[in-house]
Amino acid sequence: MELQLDPGQTAFREEVRAFLRERLPPEVRERMRKGLRPSREQVVQWQRVLHERGWAAPHWPREFGGADLGQMERLILMDELQLAPAPLPLHFNVTMLGPVLLKYGTPEQKRDWLPRLARLDVWFCQGFSEPGAGSDLASLRTSARREGDNYIVNGQKIWTTYAHMADWIFCLVRTNPDAARKQEGISFLLIDLKTPGITIRPIHTIDGEHHLNEVFFDDVKVPAANIVGEENKGWDVTKTLLGSERTGLAYVGASRDRLDRTIELARELGVDRDPLIQSEIAWLDAELRGLEVTNLRLLLSAQAQHENPAFASVLKLKGVAIQQQIAQLMLRVAGPSALARHDDENGVPATRYFFTRASSIYGGTSEVQKDVLAKTILS
């Protein structure tokens, strides 16, 4: 049963579904239905299709390539993309860096960057975590020293998703090592990954894939014009970005798609009448519906978001738990066949399971989210 929509919202949902039927390449849909990742080229081409409609960055102003969609329409669009399933607009560009530039960017930065981010003419990755500064992000040590019209950057980032595929990186750097508090003296820089002095090394994870990387900066020269916001005020920029990132990690539609695929797989393998399987599917369905309502409460209530910034942590915590539980159930349903590590025909439940273990780490660990909630309750 779908949530009740008004006639305009129902019409918009049908418009999105018709668009997906007409424009989403069948090979991309099928690849994602199996739980396999689309290629870089497929992601870029699909985002450009969305951009033609203004849906690559639907919440952005029209002047920068968005559609000025309301929160409900945006939620409908994201749900339908995940249910199709179709590649989502690149998170780093649209959900993370875009809102930061809209709030803190100069007029020139907005004009130069936002249209390219929406069209995916440039692919960004995120340079935040470092050895010893992951969950405790403010302990970062990568430095940026001002020399004339440039910053000279030295240091290391780690767990950098898709750095090997990216063109640029938005990076937190320490510009004042003598600041009284570790959250002070941090700045937010945009860095071209083709700049001399940058080395990218792969990290192969337990799912057998290459998503992550180490990135090293050795006297990397970055134009001072590439700073976003004020020097030494990057922590304010970071809080805006992390709030957007964690809100977007609920993935209600994607979890619904994976649960539907689990039910389909159970029927194919003849275990759909197992009472334990039936019970867990029913429980996950109820949990997912609860998350959907909670997600709506956040996205449709600006007042609730303002008064309770930890709401994003609630979505992240519960969304991650459901993703992991569905992946675990699919692994059990698939049985021995799930152990295949590369199976383009049937998808790879084991690989998906291993990948979702990381979802309680990226975007801020579950422990960090609980700390945020505790501070909110006690304040």
DAZI-V686063 format. One record per run of one state. SS is the DSSP state (H for helix, E for strand, L for the rest). FROM is the first residue (numbers start at 0). TO is the last residue. Records with the same first field share a line. If there is no record, write none. Layout:
BEGIN
SS=FROM-TO / FROM-TO
END
This chain:
BEGIN
L=0-5 / 23-24 / 33-38 / 53-60 / 64-69 / 84-89 / 104-105 / 119-122 / 127-128 / 130-131 / 133-135 / 139-141 / 147-148 / 157-166 / 174-184 / 192-196 / 203-210 / 228-231 / 247-250 / 268-273 / 300-300 / 307-309 / 339-347 / 360-364 / 378-378
H=6-22 / 25-32 / 39-52 / 61-63 / 70-83 / 90-103 / 106-118 / 136-138 / 223-225 / 233-246 / 251-267 / 274-299 / 301-306 / 310-338 / 348-359 / 365-377
E=123-126 / 129-129 / 132-132 / 142-146 / 149-156 / 167-173 / 185-191 / 197-202 / 211-222 / 226-227 / 232-232
END
